[in-house]
Amino acid sequence: MSAIEQTEAARPRGTRLPRRARRNQLLGAAQEVFVAQGYHSAAMDDIAERAGVSKPVLYQHFPGKLELYLALLDQHCESLLQAVVTALASTTDNKLRVEATMDAYFAYVEDEGGAFRLVFESDLTNEPAVRERVDRVSLQCAEAISDVIAGDTGLSKDESMLLAVGLGGVSQVVARYWLSSGSSIPRDTAVQLLTSLAWRGIAGFPLHGVDQQH
């Protein structure tokens, strides 16, 4: 059950939950409010009301709005990283690997909870703690992609990283455009189109030590 689903299930006031379940419920409520209103317009009152708890209960778990936002950001940055790592490990066929990685970004952006807006479209990027987390997850995703590129092509670390940053950046920017534009193109078709574009470039680098995969 997702954090937002737990919020829905536990919204009536007066329900006593185990601490971890309560924390997840509060994070789900906070996600709804931050995604809908942005950080600056959201209030702890709104989040407590959405969760169906009193403000003292909310403050027992999170001392302030920034701490709550950062906890939520940590959760969803980790989700993105794990999605990319899982996609890269899902196959040894490199074209399918590119497709799986592209789809991981599309799936992340398409998720109905809208958590990608906290990572890629935050209105709090001038806050150093937020900027550091967003930059870190982008770097970690690129490093995971870079490791595969370097291992398969024999390119240098710097060269592989440059390509990886490009692949990750294209994936998230196009996925966000696809969602925001209300495109009539189905997700799987959009992913295949973007994969074809990316593969035409990345396939130009010969595989290191073995015949190139097509």
C-alpha positions in Angstrom: 0.0 0.0 0.0 1.4 3.4 -1.0 1.7 6.3 1.4 -1.2 8.1 -0.2 -3.4 4.9 0.0 -2.5 4.7 3.7 -3.6 8.3 4.1 -6.9 7.5 2.6 -7.3 4.4 4.8 -6.4 6.2 8.0 -7.9 9.7 7.5 -10.7 9.6 10.2 -9.5 11.4 13.3 -8.9 9.4 16.5 -7.4 6.3 14.8 -4.3 5.1 16.6 -1.6 3.7 14.3 1.8 2.2 14.9 4.5 4.9 14.6 5.8 3.8 11.2 2.3 3.5 9.7 1.5 7.0 11.1 4.6 8.4 9.6 3.8 6.9 6.2 0.3 8.3 6.4 1.6 11.8 7.2 4.0 11.6 4.3 1.2 10.6 2.0 -0.9 13.5 3.1 2.1 15.9 2.8 2.7 14.6 -0.8 -0.9 15.4 -1.8 -0.6 18.9 -0.4 2.9 19.7 -1.6 2.2 18.4 -5.1 -1.1 20.4 -5.3 0.0 23.6 -3.7 3.8 23.7 -3.8 6.0 24.1 -0.8 5.5 27.8 -0.2 1.7 27.8 -0.3 1.4 24.6 1.7 0.8 24.9 5.5 1.2 22.3 8.2 -2.5 23.0 9.1 -3.4 21.8 5.6 -1.3 18.6 5.9 -2.7 17.8 9.4 -6.2 18.3 8.1 -5.6 16.2 5.0 -4.2 13.4 7.2 -7.0 13.7 9.7 -4.7 14.4 12.7 -4.1 17.3 15.0 -1.1 19.5 14.5 0.6 18.2 17.7 0.5 14.7 16.2 2.1 16.0 13.0 4.8 17.8 14.9 5.6 14.7 16.9 6.9 13.1 13.7 8.3 16.2 11.9 9.5 19.3 13.7 8.7 21.6 10.8 7.6 21.9 7.2 11.0 21.8 5.7 11.9 18.6 7.6 8.7 17.0 6.3 9.4 18.1 2.8 13.0 16.7 3.0 11.7 13.4 4.3 9.3 13.1 1.4 12.0 14.2 -1.1 14.4 11.5 0.3 11.7 8.9 -0.2 11.0 9.7 -3.8 14.6 10.3 -4.8 15.3 6.8 -3.5 12.4 5.5 -5.5 13.7 7.0 -8.7 17.2 5.7 -8.2 15.9 2.2 -7.4 13.7 2.2 -10.5 16.7 3.2 -12.7 19.0 0.6 -11.1 16.4 -2.1 -11.5 15.8 -1.2 -15.1 19.5 -1.4 -15.9 19.8 -4.8 -14.2 16.7 -6.2 -15.9 18.4 -7.5 -19.1 21.8 -7.9 -20.7 20.5 -6.8 -24.1 21.6 -3.3 -24.4 18.8 -2.0 -26.6 16.2 -3.5 -24.2 18.3 -2.0 -21.3 18.0 1.5 -22.8 14.2 1.0 -23.3 13.7 -0.3 -19.7 15.6 2.7 -18.4 13.6 5.2 -20.5 10.4 3.5 -19.3 11.5 3.8 -15.7 11.6 7.6 -16.0 8.2 7.6 -17.8 6.6 5.4 -15.2 8.1 7.6 -12.4 6.6 10.7 -14.0 3.3 9.1 -14.8 2.7 7.9 -11.2 -0.6 9.4 -10.1 0.8 10.7 -6.9 2.8 13.3 -8.8 6.0 12.8 -6.7 8.2 13.6 -9.7 7.1 17.3 -9.2 8.9 17.3 -5.9 12.1 16.1 -7.5 12.1 17.7 -11.0 9.8 20.7 -10.5 10.3 21.8 -6.9 9.6 25.4 -6.0 12.2 25.1 -3.3 15.4 24.5 -5.3 16.9 27.7 -3.8 17.0 25.8 -0.5 20.5 24.1 -0.3 19.2 20.9 1.3 16.7 20.4 -1.5 19.1 21.3 -4.2 21.7 18.9 -2.8 19.2 16.0 -2.8 17.9 16.7 -6.3 21.5 17.0 -7.7 22.6 13.9 -5.8 19.8 11.6 -7.2 20.5 13.0 -10.8 24.2 12.2 -10.3 23.5 8.7 -8.8 21.2 7.8 -11.7 23.8 9.0 -14.2 26.5 7.0 -12.4 24.5 3.9 -12.6 24.0 4.4 -16.3 27.6 5.4 -16.8 28.9 2.2 -15.1 27.0 0.1 -17.7 28.2 2.3 -20.6 31.8 2.1 -19.5 31.7 -1.6 -18.9 30.2 -2.4 -22.3 32.1 0.2 -24.5 35.4 0.7 -22.8 34.9 4.4 -22.9 36.6 6.4 -20.2 34.8 7.3 -17.0 34.4 10.9 -18.1 33.1 10.0 -21.5 30.7 7.5 -20.1 29.4 9.9 -17.6 28.8 12.6 -20.2 26.7 10.1 -22.2 24.8 8.9 -19.1 23.9 12.5 -18.1 22.5 13.0 -21.6 20.5 9.8 -21.5 19.0 10.5 -18.1 18.3 14.2 -18.8 16.6 13.4 -22.1 14.5 10.7 -20.4 13.1 12.9 -17.7 12.6 16.0 -19.8 10.8 14.1 -22.5 8.7 12.1 -20.0 7.6 15.4 -18.3 6.7 17.0 -21.6 4.8 13.9 -22.6 2.7 14.0 -19.4 2.2 17.8 -19.3 1.2 18.1 -23.0 -1.5 15.5 -22.6 0.0 13.7 -25.5 -2.2 11.2 -27.4 0.8 8.9 -27.8 0.6 5.9 -25.4 3.4 5.5 -23.0 4.9 2.4 -24.5 4.9 4.0 -27.9 6.5 7.2 -26.5 9.2 5.1 -24.8 9.9 3.1 -28.0 10.3 6.4 -30.0 12.7 7.8 -27.5 14.6 4.5 -27.3 15.0 4.5 -31.1 16.4 8.0 -31.0 18.8 7.2 -28.1 19.8 3.8 -29.5 20.9 5.2 -32.8 23.4 7.2 -30.9 24.6 4.9 -28.2 24.8 1.9 -30.6 27.5 3.8 -32.5 29.9 2.9 -29.7 31.3 -0.6 -30.3 30.9 -3.1 -27.5 34.1 -3.7 -25.7 35.6 -7.1 -26.4 32.5 -8.8 -27.9 30.3 -8.5 -31.0 27.9 -5.5 -30.9 24.3 -6.2 -30.0 21.5 -4.9 -32.2 
